[in-house]
Amino acid sequence: MQTIEAINAVTSVPAADSVTARVHFSAALQFETDCWDVSDALASGTPGFVLLDVRGPALFARGHVPGAVNLPHGKIVASKLAQYPSDTLFVTYCAGPHCNGATRGALRLAELGRPVKVMIGGVTGWLDEGFELASHEGCTQGGDNA
């Protein structure tokens, strides 16, 4: 097989060597998870984490991941977490890739000494995977592939 050398935005910066890439991508998984893995874990009945929807109450009421707890990122304080053991893993999510609320929530949790990951994709990713949202009224919405 012949390799054609091309210089463009993708190839102009060489890829990291395999050892560096392995370290980087292994580290990334310590900070994030995805919608599919969250769905599988929630379906198991013993997910091993608390899923936090860090958007405001009105957006949560309109539609959220089933099983999520609503705690807006600006309200994440020690007193709101007192009911959870200190080693509880939290997974945060917000609206989607255009929103940094999940990161803000994760930062607040980390500052409080809590283990945390971000569910990449948020609500947008959840719907893109075909999963349904629960509404405050108990109805479900979205999801083409579920």
C-alpha positions, 0 to 999 in steps of 0.5 A, a space after each residue: 500500500 502506497 502512502 501519499 504525503 499530504 500537508 493539510 490542517 490534519 497532517 501538518 502537526 504530527 500525531 503523538 507517538 503511541 506511548 504518549 497517545 496511550 497516556 493521554 487517552 487513558 487520562 481522558 477517561 478518568 475525566 469523562 464518560 459517554 452517554 452510552 456507558 451512562 445508559 448501560 450503567 443506569 440500566 444495570 440498577 447499580 450504576 455506582 455513581 450519582 448522575 447530576 443534571 446541572 442545568 436550571 430547574 425549568 430545563 430539567 423539568 422539560 426533559 432530563 436523563 431518567 434517574 438524574 438528580 437536578 443540582 444546578 452547577 451554581 448551587 453545588 455546595 458542601 451542604 447539598 452533598 451531605 447526604 452522599 458518602 464522601 467517596 460517591 462518584 458524581 457524573 455531571 451533564 448539561 445541555 450539550 457540547 455547546 454548554 460548559 455547565 457540566 465542566 463548571 459543575 465538575 470543577 465545583 465538585 472537585 473543589 469540594 474533594 468529590 470524585 467526578 466525571 463529565 458525561 460528554 454530549 449532555 442532553 444533545 448526546 443523549 438524544 443523538 444516541 436515541 435515548 429518551 428523556 424523562 420530563 418532570 411530569 413523567 412523560 418521555 420525549 426524544 430518542 429515535 433509536 431506542 
